[in-house]
């Protein structure tokens, strides 16, 4: 079932696919950054795979948002239509307003963007047990909060290295917000650079591990 969640700065609809019901809820996100269309493709393929195989989400509620940043996707830019990096716009203790002229600007204030607030509302409404946010191009399984064991289980399937840090500061990031501050097991699945691998087939089993959980 498709559920409209809200609208982007430029009025594009942002939707979720809702599947199943049960004792646990798992969220999957794609395209926080508009120049990472591969992330939308992987999340959409997961939607289609689960629709064909409903036994895979038995006793699970799955919420999948292939595109968080449709305005950025439309023009192939990292930021949203107001020039804000959505993955720096969350209201965390380390949020920063610096870098307005860069691709990493956290916005004029925390949660200033409708897309950010939409994601926050989704977490509040569904209270997920774990989250996977798909990005590229670093080819690793990054984790925040209580996500290390899940990251290791996913990495056992896709062969990517497990990284507790992406290697540079990420003030106001979704991982900081959901993983570190809300204590939800949060995975940032970093796909490899475009065209290097068959990213869906290489990550299908890892994503299903995230869906099932490791408890």
C-alpha positions in Angstrom: 0.0 0.0 0.0 1.3 3.4 -0.9 1.0 6.1 1.7 1.5 9.8 0.8 3.8 11.3 3.5 4.0 14.9 2.4 5.6 17.2 -0.1 9.0 18.5 -0.9 9.9 22.2 -1.1 8.8 22.3 -4.7 5.6 20.4 -4.0 6.7 16.9 -5.2 4.9 14.1 -3.4 7.0 11.9 -1.1 5.5 8.5 -0.6 6.1 5.3 1.4 5.3 1.7 0.6 3.8 0.0 3.6 3.9 -3.8 3.8 2.9 -6.2 6.4 2.2 -6.0 10.2 3.7 -7.5 13.2 5.8 -7.2 16.3 8.7 -5.3 14.6 8.9 -2.3 12.3 11.8 -1.7 9.8 12.3 1.5 7.8 14.2 1.8 4.5 15.1 5.1 3.0 16.7 6.1 -0.4 17.8 9.4 -1.9 18.5 11.7 1.0 20.9 13.0 -1.6 19.6 13.7 -5.1 22.8 12.7 -6.9 22.5 9.2 -5.6 19.7 7.7 -7.7 21.1 4.2 -7.2 19.8 4.3 -3.7 16.2 4.8 -5.0 16.7 1.9 -7.4 17.8 -0.5 -4.6 14.9 0.5 -2.3 12.4 0.2 -5.1 13.7 -3.2 -6.1 13.3 -4.3 -2.5 9.7 -3.1 -2.6 9.1 -5.2 -5.7 10.9 -8.2 -4.3 8.9 -8.1 -1.1 5.6 -7.7 -2.9 6.4 -10.9 -4.8 7.5 -12.8 -1.7 5.2 -11.7 1.2 6.6 -14.6 3.3 9.8 -12.6 3.7 8.1 -10.0 5.9 6.0 -12.3 8.0 5.4 -10.8 11.4 7.1 -7.6 10.2 5.9 -4.1 9.3 8.0 -2.7 6.6 8.0 1.0 5.6 10.0 1.9 2.5 10.6 5.4 1.2 12.6 5.2 -2.1 13.0 9.0 -2.5 13.3 11.4 0.4 14.6 14.3 -1.7 12.7 14.3 -5.0 13.6 17.9 -5.9 17.3 17.1 -5.7 16.8 13.9 -7.6 15.0 15.8 -10.4 18.1 17.9 -11.1 20.8 15.5 -9.9 22.0 17.6 -7.0 22.9 16.5 -3.5 20.9 19.2 -1.7 17.2 20.0 -1.7 15.6 22.9 -3.6 16.6 25.4 -0.9 20.3 24.3 -1.0 20.1 22.3 2.3 21.9 18.9 2.7 19.0 17.0 4.3 21.5 14.7 5.9 22.9 17.6 8.0 19.5 19.2 8.8 18.3 17.0 11.8 18.0 18.5 15.2 21.0 16.9 16.9 23.3 18.2 19.6 26.0 18.6 17.0 23.9 20.4 14.3 25.7 23.3 12.7 24.6 26.2 10.5 28.1 26.5 8.9 28.9 25.9 5.3 26.1 27.7 3.5 28.1 27.9 0.3 29.0 24.2 0.3 27.1 21.0 -0.5 27.0 20.2 3.2 25.0 23.1 4.6 22.7 22.1 7.5 20.2 24.8 6.8 19.3 28.0 8.6 18.1 26.0 11.7 17.6 22.4 12.7 14.7 20.6 10.9 14.0 23.7 8.7 13.1 21.6 5.7 9.8 19.8 5.0 11.6 16.7 3.9 13.5 16.5 7.2 10.3 17.0 9.2 8.6 14.3 7.2 11.2 11.8 8.1 11.0 12.8 11.8 7.3 12.4 11.8 7.7 8.9 10.2 9.9 7.8 13.0 7.5 9.2 15.6 4.5 7.5 14.0 6.0 4.1 13.3 8.6 3.8 16.1 11.0 1.5 14.1 13.1 -1.2 15.6 15.8 -0.6 13.0 16.5 1.6 10.0 18.5 1.3 6.8 19.3 4.5 4.8 20.9 3.7 1.4 23.6 6.1 0.1 26.6 5.9 -2.2 29.5 5.9 -3.2 31.7 4.6 -0.3 31.0 0.9 -0.4 30.7 0.1 3.3 28.1 -0.7 6.0 28.2 2.3 8.4 26.3 2.2 11.6 25.1 4.5 14.3 23.7 3.8 17.8 23.1 0.1 18.7 23.7 -1.0 15.1 27.1 -2.7 15.1 25.9 -6.3 15.2 23.4 -5.7 12.5 26.0 -4.0 10.3 28.3 -7.0 10.8 25.5 -9.4 9.8 24.7 -7.4 6.7 28.4 -7.1 5.8 28.7 -10.9 6.0 26.2 -11.0 3.1 27.5 -8.2 0.8 31.2 -8.3 1.6 31.4 -4.6 2.3 33.6 -3.4 5.2 31.9 -2.3 8.4 32.7 1.3 9.4 31.6 3.0 12.6 32.5 6.4 11.0 32.3 7.6 7.4 35.6 9.3 7.9 34.6 13.0 8.3 32.3 15.0 10.6 28.6 14.7 9.9 26.8 17.3 12.1 23.0 17.1 12.1 23.1 13.7 10.2 20.2 11.3 10.2 22.4 8.7 11.7 23.2 11.0 14.6 19.6 11.8 15.1 18.1 8.3 14.8 21.0 6.1 15.9 23.0 8.1 18.5 20.3 10.2 20.0 17.2 8.1 19.6 19.1 4.8 20.1 17.6 3.1 17.1 19.9 0.7 15.3 20.6 2.7 12.2 22.5 1.5 9.2 23.8 3.7 6.4 24.4 1.3 3.5 26.9 2.9 1.2 26.8 1.5 -2.3 29.9 1.5 -4.5 30.4 4.0 -7.3 28.0 3.9 -10.2 28.4 0.9 -12.5 31.0 -0.9 -10.5 28.7 -3.7 -9.2 25.2 -5.1 -9.6 24.2 -3.3 -6.4 20.7 -4.8 -6.1 21.9 -8.5 -6.4 24.9 -7.8 -4.3 22.8 -6.3 -1.5 19.5 -8.2 -1.6 20.5 -10.7 1.1 22.0 -8.0 3.3 18.8 -6.0 3.1 16.8 -9.1 4.0 19.0 -9.6 7.0 18.1 -6.0 8.1 14.5 -6.8 7.5 14.6 -10.0 9.6 16.9 -8.7 12.3 19.4 -10.7 14.2 17.7 -11.3 17.6 
